[in-house]
Amino acid sequence: MSLYCGTVCRRKSFWCYRLLSTYVNKTRYLFELKEDDEACRKARQAGVFYLFHDLAPLLQTSGRQYLVPRLSRAELERLLGKFGQDSQRIEDSVLIGCSNEREAWFALDLGLSSASSIHKPEVEAELGGSFISLRRAVSQLSSMDSSLLFTARALLRWHDGHQFCSKSGQPTKKNVAGSKRVCPSNNIIYYPQVKVWKRPSGEKLQKRWAWKWKTYSTPRPSTGPFPIARS
């Protein structure tokens, strides 16, 4: 019995150590991409891209669920070339994460820039998907996809709203990963404040509903003109 317990404990320790090691390596790699422009450019050559149009992600229907298509750099360059766009447009993409195998993930919005915007219906017809609002599609996405897309949308929105320095009024410049923007005139660095969205589980939603029902729907007698909610 003791031998069996020792084997189980060693296996659990091994898997815990492996998960922790994977997480640490992944975090270090992401930090390297955010700080080293050359490393990020290299990762972008072999990375994958999630497409947005006016902050709405490209989604494909699969039964009752939505799938999130991912494009390689070659596929994205081919798509941009078909619609008369220069491959330099890829420089506007932002880093949003990576896999355990160090495959970098980027997000690119094709509709935020009015000067080089691509018509949405044409892209949808070409890729066999639709640009759908995240609020409308969140219930039909996996928790991992929804969290990643909300993070990407928040980062894209932040960059779109911070293209000029608040002190000098001069245009700011994004680094390759999109982890910061710098004003060349005074070297002020702006860092994005992105909150990761997490979809609550059904149990948490039920508890939240029950708490509100108990708090606001169960009055008790009071001497004032209005009933006091039970705490």
Backbone hydrogen bonds, N-H to C=O, Kabsch-Sander energy under -0.5 kcal/mol:
donor,donor_aa,acceptor,acceptor_aa,energy
5,C,1,M,-2.6
6,G,2,S,-2.3
7,T,3,L,-2.0
8,V,4,Y,-2.4
9,C,5,C,-2.5
10,R,6,G,-2.1
11,R,7,T,-2.2
12,K,8,V,-2.6
13,S,9,C,-2.6
14,F,10,R,-2.3
15,W,11,R,-2.4
16,C,12,K,-2.5
17,Y,13,S,-2.5
18,R,14,F,-2.3
19,L,15,W,-2.6
20,L,16,C,-2.4
21,S,17,Y,-2.6
22,T,18,R,-2.4
23,Y,19,L,-2.4
24,V,20,L,-2.5
25,N,21,S,-2.5
26,K,22,T,-2.3
27,T,23,Y,-2.4
28,R,24,V,-2.5
29,Y,25,N,-2.1
30,L,26,K,-2.3
31,F,27,T,-2.2
32,E,28,R,-2.1
33,L,29,Y,-2.2
34,K,30,L,-2.1
35,E,31,F,-1.6
36,D,32,E,-2.5
37,D,35,E,-0.7
40,C,36,D,-1.9
41,R,37,D,-2.3
42,K,38,E,-2.0
43,A,39,A,-2.1
44,R,40,C,-2.0
45,Q,41,R,-0.9
45,Q,42,K,-0.6
46,A,42,K,-0.7
47,G,43,A,-0.6
48,V,104,A,-2.1
49,F,71,L,-2.6
50,Y,106,F,-2.9
52,F,108,L,-2.5
53,H,56,A,-2.1
56,A,53,H,-1.1
58,L,51,L,-2.4
59,L,57,P,-0.5
59,L,130,S,-2.8
60,Q,67,L,-2.9
62,S,65,Q,-2.9
65,Q,62,S,-1.9
66,Y,140,Q,-2.8
67,L,60,Q,-3.5
71,L,49,F,-2.3
73,R,47,G,-0.7
76,L,72,S,-2.3
77,E,73,R,-2.7
78,R,74,A,-2.1
79,L,75,E,-2.1
80,L,76,L,-2.7
81,G,77,E,-2.4
82,K,78,R,-1.6
83,F,79,L,-1.1
84,G,81,G,-1.3
85,Q,80,L,-3.3
89,R,86,D,-2.0
90,I,87,S,-1.8
91,E,88,Q,-1.9
92,D,89,R,-1.8
93,S,90,I,-2.0
94,V,107,A,-2.2
95,L,177,A,-3.0
96,I,105,W,-2.6
97,G,105,W,-1.1
99,S,103,E,-1.6
102,R,99,S,-1.7
104,A,102,R,-0.7
105,W,97,G,-3.1
106,F,48,V,-2.2
107,A,94,V,-2.3
108,L,50,Y,-2.5
110,L,52,F,-3.2
110,L,108,L,-0.5
114,S,112,L,-0.8
117,S,114,S,-0.5
118,I,110,L,-2.0
123,V,119,H,-1.5
124,E,120,K,-2.5
125,A,121,P,-2.3
126,E,122,E,-1.8
127,L,123,V,-2.4
128,G,124,E,-1.3
129,G,124,E,-1.4
130,S,59,L,-2.7
132,I,57,P,-2.0
132,I,130,S,-0.8
137,A,133,S,-1.5
138,V,134,L,-1.7
140,Q,137,A,-1.7
141,L,138,V,-1.3
146,S,142,S,-2.8
147,S,143,S,-2.0
148,L,144,M,-2.2
149,L,145,D,-2.7
150,F,146,S,-2.3
151,T,147,S,-1.9
152,A,148,L,-2.3
153,R,149,L,-2.7
154,A,150,F,-2.2
155,L,151,T,-2.1
156,L,152,A,-2.6
157,R,153,R,-2.5
158,W,154,A,-2.1
159,H,155,L,-2.2
160,D,156,L,-2.0
161,G,157,R,-1.6
162,H,158,W,-0.7
162,H,159,H,-0.7
165,C,170,Q,-3.1
169,G,165,C,-1.4
172,T,163,Q,-2.6
173,K,182,V,-3.0
175,N,180,K,-1.8
178,G,175,N,-0.5
181,R,190,Y,-2.3
182,V,173,K,-2.6
183,C,188,I,-2.3
186,N,183,C,-0.6
187,N,183,C,-2.4
190,Y,181,R,-3.4
194,V,192,P,-0.7
195,K,193,Q,-0.5
196,V,194,V,-0.5
205,L,201,S,-2.3
206,Q,202,G,-2.1
207,K,203,E,-2.3
208,R,204,K,-2.5
209,W,205,L,-2.3
210,A,206,Q,-2.6
211,W,207,K,-2.5
212,K,208,R,-2.1
213,W,209,W,-2.3
214,K,210,A,-2.3
215,T,211,W,-2.4
216,Y,212,K,-2.7
217,S,213,W,-1.6
220,R,228,I,-1.0
228,I,220,R,-0.8
230,R,218,T,-0.8
